[in-house]
Amino acid sequence: MERYTAVSPGARTGVLVLAGSSGRIESQRCDLLARHGVTAMSVRWFGGAGQPPGICEVPLETFVAALDLLAQTGVSRLAVLGSSKGAEAALTLACLEPRVDAVVALSPSSVVWADVAPYPAEWPDHGPAPTSCWSRARTTRCGRLRRSCTGDPPRLTRPWERRPGRTSWLCSVHDRRNT
C-alpha cells in the first residue's frame, strides 16, 4: 500500500488522512498534523498497484489495514480525516470500524453515492443496480442503493448520527444545494 506517515514522537492520537477524488497522498496535511503533536498517515486508496482504477468498489479493508499500520506506531486513539469523497469514506469507515474514536469530515456528503459509471436508463426498475463506491468483505454493495427523487445518481443513506465517538463536519456555503 502506497502511504506517507508523519510521526510525532510521543503522540497519543493517530489520524488517517484521506484525500478526495484526486486520490493523491496528503503528505502536507500529515506534516501539519505532526507539527501539532499527532501522528498522521495518508494512503493511496485507488489508482495504485492492485487497487481499483477509480472510485468504484474500493475495499473498506484498505482503510482498516491503514488503521492497523497507524496503530503500530504506538498511538492509543485513532481518528480519520477526509475531504470530499475521502470524507464519505471516513464516515463510512467510522460506521463500521469501532476503533475509530473521531472523524473530521471536510466538505462531506450526507449519503454514500453510487460509483460514477454510467447507469442503464431503466435502473432500478429493470436493469442491474449500479455498484457502490465501497466494498466490504468482497461484497460490492455496502448497503442498499436507492434511486434519487432529484435525478441525481443513486445513493445510500448511512446512520452517521448513531455512530459512537466524535464527528465534526466542516462545510462551506458553496457546499449547500439551493432549494
LUMDOVO-560061 format. One line per field, with one value per residue: x, y, z of N, C-alpha, C in turn; residue in one letter. Coordinates in nm, 2 decimals, padded with zeros to 4 digits. Atoms other than C-alpha are relative to their C-alpha. Example, Ala and Ser with C-alpha at 12.3 -4.5 7.8 and 13.67 -1.06 7.14 Angstrom:
2
n.X: c(00.09;-00.09)
n.Y: c(-00.12;-00.11)
n.Z: c(00.00;00.00)
ca.X: c(01.23;01.37)
ca.Y: c(-00.45;-00.11)
ca.Z: c(00.78;00.71)
c.X: c(00.09;-00.08)
c.Y: c(00.12;00.11)
c.Z: c(00.00;00.08)
r: c(A;S)
This chain:
179
n.X: c(00.09;-00.08;00.04;-00.09;00.02;-00.07;00.01;-00.03;-00.04;00.08;00.14;00.10;00.10;-00.04;00.10;00.00;00.03;00.05;00.03;00.12;00.00;-00.13;-00.07;-00.14;-00.04;00.00;-00.12;00.00;00.09;-00.07;-00.11;00.06;00.06;-00.12;-00.05;00.09;00.00;00.08;-00.06;00.10;-00.03;00.09;-00.02;00.07;00.11;00.03;-00.09;-00.13;-00.02;00.09;00.12;00.09;-00.05;00.08;00.07;00.11;-00.02;-00.13;00.01;-00.02;-00.11;-00.12;-00.01;-00.02;-00.15;-00.07;00.02;-00.09;-00.13;00.00;00.00;-00.13;-00.10;00.00;00.10;00.10;00.13;00.00;00.10;-00.01;00.03;00.02;00.06;00.09;00.02;-00.07;00.09;00.10;-00.07;-00.02;00.12;00.04;-00.09;00.03;00.12;-00.02;-00.12;00.01;-00.12;00.00;00.05;00.05;00.00;00.01;00.05;-00.01;00.08;00.06;00.13;00.07;00.04;-00.10;00.04;-00.04;-00.12;00.03;00.02;00.13;00.11;00.11;00.11;00.11;-00.03;-00.01;00.12;-00.02;-00.14;-00.08;-00.03;-00.14;-00.08;-00.03;-00.13;-00.07;00.04;-00.05;00.00;00.03;00.14;-00.01;00.09;00.01;00.14;00.09;00.00;00.14;00.01;00.02;00.12;-00.04;-00.06;-00.15;-00.03;00.05;-00.08;00.03;00.00;-00.07;00.04;-00.12;00.03;00.00;-00.14;-00.06;-00.12;00.02;00.00;00.01;00.03;-00.04;00.05;00.01;00.13;00.00;00.03;00.14;00.08;00.12;00.13)
n.Y: c(-00.12;-00.13;-00.08;-00.09;-00.02;-00.11;00.05;-00.09;00.08;00.00;-00.03;00.10;00.01;00.02;-00.05;00.05;-00.12;00.05;-00.10;00.01;00.08;-00.01;00.12;-00.03;00.01;-00.13;-00.01;-00.13;00.00;00.08;-00.07;-00.10;00.07;00.05;-00.12;-00.03;00.11;00.11;00.09;00.00;00.08;-00.01;00.11;-00.01;00.09;00.05;-00.04;00.05;00.14;00.09;-00.07;-00.04;-00.12;-00.12;00.01;00.09;00.12;-00.01;00.08;-00.06;00.07;-00.09;-00.10;00.08;00.04;-00.13;-00.02;00.10;-00.05;-00.12;00.05;00.06;-00.11;-00.02;-00.09;00.07;-00.05;-00.01;-00.09;-00.01;-00.13;00.02;-00.12;00.03;00.15;00.06;-00.02;00.10;00.13;00.00;00.02;00.13;00.08;-00.02;00.07;00.14;00.03;-00.05;-00.07;-00.14;-00.08;-00.13;-00.02;-00.14;00.01;-00.13;00.00;00.14;00.03;00.07;00.13;00.06;00.00;00.11;-00.03;-00.10;00.06;-00.03;00.09;00.02;-00.10;00.05;00.03;00.14;00.07;00.12;00.03;00.03;-00.11;-00.04;00.04;-00.10;-00.05;00.08;00.14;00.05;00.15;00.03;-00.03;-00.12;-00.10;-00.01;-00.05;-00.01;-00.13;-00.04;-00.10;-00.13;-00.06;-00.12;00.03;00.03;00.14;00.07;-00.02;00.09;-00.07;00.06;-00.06;-00.06;-00.06;00.11;00.05;-00.05;-00.08;-00.14;-00.03;-00.14;-00.02;-00.14;-00.02;-00.15;-00.04;00.05;00.14;00.01;00.00;-00.10;00.07)
n.Z: c(00.00;00.00;-00.11;-00.06;-00.14;-00.07;-00.14;-00.11;-00.12;-00.12;00.03;-00.04;00.10;00.14;00.09;00.14;00.08;00.13;00.11;00.08;00.12;00.07;-00.04;-00.04;-00.14;-00.07;-00.09;-00.06;-00.11;-00.10;-00.06;-00.08;-00.12;-00.09;-00.07;-00.11;-00.10;00.04;00.10;00.11;00.11;00.11;00.09;00.13;-00.01;00.13;00.11;-00.02;00.04;-00.07;-00.05;00.11;00.07;-00.04;-00.12;00.03;-00.08;-00.08;-00.12;-00.13;-00.07;00.02;-00.11;-00.12;00.00;-00.03;-00.15;-00.06;00.01;-00.09;-00.13;-00.03;-00.04;-00.15;-00.04;-00.07;00.05;00.15;00.06;00.14;00.06;00.14;00.07;00.11;00.01;-00.12;-00.11;00.01;-00.04;-00.15;-00.07;00.03;-00.08;-00.14;-00.04;00.00;-00.07;-00.13;-00.05;00.04;-00.11;00.05;00.14;00.05;00.14;00.07;00.11;00.02;00.05;-00.11;00.05;00.08;00.14;00.09;00.08;00.11;00.13;00.05;-00.04;00.10;-00.01;-00.06;-00.14;-00.06;00.03;00.09;00.02;-00.12;-00.09;00.01;-00.12;-00.10;00.00;-00.10;-00.02;-00.12;00.00;00.14;00.04;00.08;-00.05;-00.15;-00.03;00.12;00.07;00.03;00.10;-00.05;00.06;00.07;00.12;-00.03;00.00;-00.12;-00.12;-00.11;-00.12;-00.11;-00.13;-00.05;-00.13;-00.10;-00.01;-00.12;00.02;00.04;00.14;00.04;00.14;00.04;00.13;00.03;00.06;00.14;00.00;-00.02;00.12;-00.01;00.02)
ca.X: c(00.00;00.15;00.15;00.31;00.35;00.45;00.53;00.51;00.72;00.51;00.18;-00.12;-00.35;-00.31;-00.50;-00.57;-00.58;-00.79;-00.78;-01.08;-01.14;-00.79;-00.66;-00.34;-00.15;-00.19;00.17;00.14;-00.16;00.02;00.32;00.10;-00.08;00.26;00.38;00.08;00.16;-00.04;00.10;-00.07;-00.08;-00.22;-00.27;-00.35;-00.69;-00.74;-00.54;-00.24;-00.10;-00.36;-00.63;-00.94;-00.85;-01.12;-01.36;-01.57;-01.59;-01.29;-01.24;-01.30;-01.04;-00.78;-00.86;-00.88;-00.52;-00.41;-00.56;-00.36;-00.04;-00.12;-00.19;00.15;00.32;00.22;-00.08;-00.37;-00.65;-00.74;-00.92;-00.99;-00.98;-01.12;-01.20;-01.49;-01.50;-01.24;-01.49;-01.75;-01.50;-01.41;-01.77;-01.85;-01.54;-01.63;-01.98;-01.82;-01.49;-01.52;-01.16;-01.23;-01.26;-01.32;-01.39;-01.32;-01.52;-01.42;-01.69;-01.87;-02.18;-02.46;-02.51;-02.29;-02.31;-02.30;-01.99;-01.96;-02.01;-02.30;-02.63;-02.89;-03.17;-03.42;-03.24;-03.37;-03.69;-03.55;-03.17;-02.89;-02.83;-02.52;-02.23;-02.12;-01.81;-01.72;-01.70;-01.65;-01.56;-01.58;-01.94;-01.98;-02.26;-02.23;-02.60;-02.88;-02.86;-03.18;-03.29;-03.28;-03.60;-03.40;-03.25;-02.90;-02.72;-02.84;-02.72;-02.71;-02.81;-02.59;-02.69;-02.39;-02.56;-02.58;-02.20;-02.03;-01.74;-01.70;-01.77;-01.70;-01.85;-01.69;-01.87;-01.88;-02.18;-02.09;-02.14;-02.51;-02.76;-03.01;-03.36)
ca.Y: c(00.00;00.34;00.56;00.85;00.88;01.18;01.06;01.29;01.14;01.05;01.12;00.95;01.01;00.88;01.03;00.85;01.13;01.05;01.27;01.34;01.21;01.31;01.00;01.18;01.12;01.41;01.45;01.82;01.77;01.49;01.70;01.98;01.74;01.60;01.95;01.98;01.65;01.40;01.10;01.11;00.87;00.91;00.63;00.60;00.43;00.39;00.41;00.23;-00.12;-00.38;-00.12;-00.02;00.23;00.47;00.52;00.21;-00.08;00.04;-00.22;-00.07;-00.32;-00.08;00.17;-00.10;-00.21;00.16;00.19;-00.13;00.03;00.36;00.17;00.00;00.35;00.33;00.57;00.49;00.68;00.66;00.92;00.97;01.30;01.30;01.57;01.54;01.18;01.09;01.24;01.00;00.71;00.83;00.85;00.51;00.35;00.50;00.34;00.00;00.02;00.05;00.16;00.50;00.74;01.06;01.17;01.51;01.53;01.83;01.90;01.56;01.42;01.31;01.00;00.74;00.78;00.51;00.48;00.72;00.46;00.52;00.36;00.19;00.43;00.19;00.13;00.04;-00.08;-00.33;-00.31;-00.42;-00.20;00.02;-00.07;00.12;00.33;00.09;-00.28;-00.48;-00.85;-00.87;-00.76;-00.50;-00.31;-00.18;-00.14;-00.07;00.20;00.40;00.60;00.97;01.17;01.46;01.28;01.25;00.92;00.65;00.69;00.50;00.65;00.58;00.64;00.87;01.02;00.67;00.62;00.63;00.88;01.24;01.36;01.71;01.81;02.12;02.26;02.60;02.79;02.66;02.30;02.37;02.29;02.57;02.46)
ca.Z: c(00.00;-00.10;00.20;00.38;00.75;00.96;01.31;01.61;01.89;02.19;02.01;02.16;01.86;01.51;01.22;00.89;00.63;00.31;00.00;-00.21;-00.56;-00.67;-00.49;-00.40;-00.08;00.16;00.28;00.35;00.57;00.75;00.81;00.95;01.19;01.31;01.39;01.62;01.81;01.61;01.41;01.07;00.78;00.43;00.18;-00.18;-00.19;-00.56;-00.88;-00.73;-00.80;-00.72;-00.65;-00.84;-01.11;-00.99;-00.71;-00.77;-00.52;-00.32;-00.04;00.30;00.42;00.26;00.53;00.80;00.70;00.72;01.07;01.16;01.04;01.22;01.54;01.52;01.56;01.93;01.93;02.16;01.98;01.61;01.41;01.04;00.85;00.50;00.24;-00.01;-00.13;00.14;00.39;00.26;00.30;00.66;00.77;00.61;00.78;01.11;01.10;01.05;01.24;01.62;01.67;01.51;01.80;01.59;01.24;01.08;00.75;00.53;00.27;00.32;00.17;00.40;00.19;00.02;-00.36;-00.62;-00.83;-01.13;-01.40;-01.64;-01.54;-01.75;-01.82;-01.68;-01.34;-01.08;-01.23;-01.49;-01.51;-01.28;-00.98;-01.00;-00.77;-00.47;-00.44;-00.15;-00.09;00.22;00.26;-00.12;-00.13;-00.39;-00.22;00.14;00.20;-00.04;-00.30;-00.36;-00.65;-00.60;-00.65;-00.79;-01.08;-00.91;-00.92;-00.67;-00.31;00.01;00.34;00.65;01.01;01.08;01.39;01.56;01.53;01.87;01.91;01.79;01.44;01.30;00.97;00.80;00.50;00.32;00.19;-00.16;-00.05;00.02;-00.25;-00.33;-00.28)
c.X: c(00.09;-00.05;00.11;-00.04;00.09;-00.02;00.04;00.04;-00.09;-00.15;-00.09;-00.11;00.06;-00.11;00.03;-00.05;-00.04;-00.03;-00.14;00.01;00.12;00.08;00.14;00.03;00.02;00.12;00.01;-00.09;00.05;00.11;-00.06;-00.06;00.12;00.06;-00.08;-00.02;-00.09;00.08;-00.11;00.05;-00.10;00.03;-00.07;-00.10;-00.06;00.10;00.14;00.01;-00.09;-00.12;-00.09;00.06;-00.07;-00.08;-00.13;00.04;00.13;-00.02;00.02;00.11;00.13;00.02;00.02;00.15;00.08;-00.01;00.09;00.14;00.02;00.01;00.14;00.11;-00.01;-00.11;-00.11;-00.14;00.01;-00.11;00.02;-00.04;-00.01;-00.06;-00.08;-00.03;00.07;-00.08;-00.11;00.06;00.02;-00.12;-00.05;00.09;-00.03;-00.13;00.03;00.12;00.00;00.12;00.01;-00.06;-00.06;00.01;-00.01;-00.04;00.00;-00.08;-00.06;-00.13;-00.08;-00.05;00.12;-00.06;00.04;00.12;-00.04;-00.02;-00.14;-00.10;-00.09;-00.11;-00.12;00.02;-00.08;-00.11;00.03;00.15;00.07;00.03;00.15;00.08;00.03;00.14;00.09;-00.04;00.06;-00.02;-00.04;-00.14;00.00;-00.10;00.00;-00.13;-00.08;-00.01;-00.15;00.00;-00.03;-00.13;00.04;00.07;00.15;00.02;-00.05;00.10;-00.05;00.00;00.08;-00.04;00.12;-00.03;-00.01;00.14;00.05;00.13;-00.04;00.01;-00.01;-00.02;00.03;-00.04;00.00;-00.14;-00.02;-00.03;-00.15;-00.08;-00.11;-00.13;-00.11)
c.Y: c(00.12;00.09;00.10;00.02;00.11;-00.03;00.12;-00.08;00.02;00.03;-00.11;-00.02;-00.01;00.04;-00.06;00.11;-00.05;00.12;-00.02;-00.08;00.01;-00.13;00.03;-00.03;00.14;00.02;00.13;00.01;-00.09;00.07;00.11;-00.06;-00.04;00.12;00.04;-00.12;-00.12;-00.08;-00.01;-00.08;00.02;-00.11;00.03;-00.11;-00.05;00.04;-00.06;-00.15;-00.09;00.06;00.03;00.12;00.13;-00.03;-00.09;-00.13;00.00;-00.08;00.09;-00.06;00.08;00.09;-00.07;-00.03;00.13;00.03;-00.10;00.05;00.12;-00.04;-00.06;00.11;00.03;00.10;-00.08;00.04;00.01;00.09;00.00;00.14;-00.02;00.13;-00.05;-00.15;-00.07;00.02;-00.11;-00.14;00.00;-00.02;-00.15;-00.10;00.01;-00.07;-00.15;-00.04;00.06;00.07;00.15;00.08;00.14;00.01;00.15;-00.01;00.14;-00.01;-00.14;00.00;-00.06;-00.14;-00.07;-00.01;-00.12;00.04;00.09;-00.06;00.03;-00.11;-00.03;00.09;-00.06;-00.04;00.09;-00.09;-00.14;-00.05;-00.04;00.12;00.05;-00.05;00.12;00.05;-00.09;-00.14;-00.04;-00.15;-00.05;00.01;00.13;00.11;00.00;00.07;00.01;00.13;00.03;00.10;00.13;00.06;00.13;-00.02;-00.02;-00.15;-00.06;00.03;-00.09;00.09;-00.08;00.07;00.06;00.04;-00.11;-00.05;00.05;00.08;00.14;00.01;00.15;00.01;00.15;00.02;00.15;00.02;-00.06;-00.15;-00.02;00.01;00.10;-00.07;00.10)
c.Z: c(00.00;00.11;00.04;00.14;00.06;00.15;00.09;00.12;00.12;-00.03;00.05;-00.10;-00.14;-00.09;-00.14;-00.09;-00.14;-00.09;-00.06;-00.12;-00.08;00.03;00.04;00.15;00.06;00.09;00.07;00.12;00.11;00.08;00.10;00.13;00.09;00.07;00.12;00.09;-00.03;-00.11;-00.11;-00.12;-00.11;-00.10;-00.13;00.00;-00.13;-00.10;00.02;-00.05;00.08;00.06;-00.11;-00.07;00.03;00.12;-00.03;00.08;00.07;00.13;00.13;00.08;-00.03;00.11;00.14;00.01;00.04;00.15;00.08;00.01;00.09;00.15;00.04;00.03;00.15;00.05;00.07;-00.05;-00.15;-00.05;-00.16;-00.05;-00.15;-00.06;-00.12;00.00;00.11;00.13;00.00;00.05;00.16;00.08;-00.02;00.09;00.15;00.05;00.01;00.09;00.14;00.06;-00.03;00.11;-00.04;-00.15;-00.02;-00.15;-00.06;-00.13;-00.03;-00.07;00.12;-00.04;-00.07;-00.14;-00.07;-00.07;-00.12;-00.13;-00.06;00.04;-00.11;00.02;00.08;00.15;00.09;-00.03;-00.08;00.00;00.12;00.08;-00.02;00.12;00.09;-00.02;00.09;00.00;00.13;00.00;-00.14;-00.05;-00.06;00.04;00.15;00.03;-00.13;-00.06;-00.04;-00.11;00.06;-00.07;-00.08;-00.13;00.02;-00.01;00.13;00.12;00.11;00.13;00.11;00.12;00.07;00.15;00.11;00.02;00.13;-00.03;-00.06;-00.15;-00.02;-00.15;-00.03;-00.14;-00.02;-00.06;-00.14;00.00;00.02;-00.13;00.02;-00.02;-00.02)
r: c(M;E;R;Y;T;A;V;S;P;G;A;R;T;G;V;L;V;L;A;G;S;S;G;R;I;E;S;Q;R;C;D;L;L;A;R;H;G;V;T;A;M;S;V;R;W;F;G;G;A;G;Q;P;P;G;I;C;E;V;P;L;E;T;F;V;A;A;L;D;L;L;A;Q;T;G;V;S;R;L;A;V;L;G;S;S;K;G;A;E;A;A;L;T;L;A;C;L;E;P;R;V;D;A;V;V;A;L;S;P;S;S;V;V;W;A;D;V;A;P;Y;P;A;E;W;P;D;H;G;P;A;P;T;S;C;W;S;R;A;R;T;T;R;C;G;R;L;R;R;S;C;T;G;D;P;P;R;L;T;R;P;W;E;R;R;P;G;R;T;S;W;L;C;S;V;H;D;R;R;N;T)
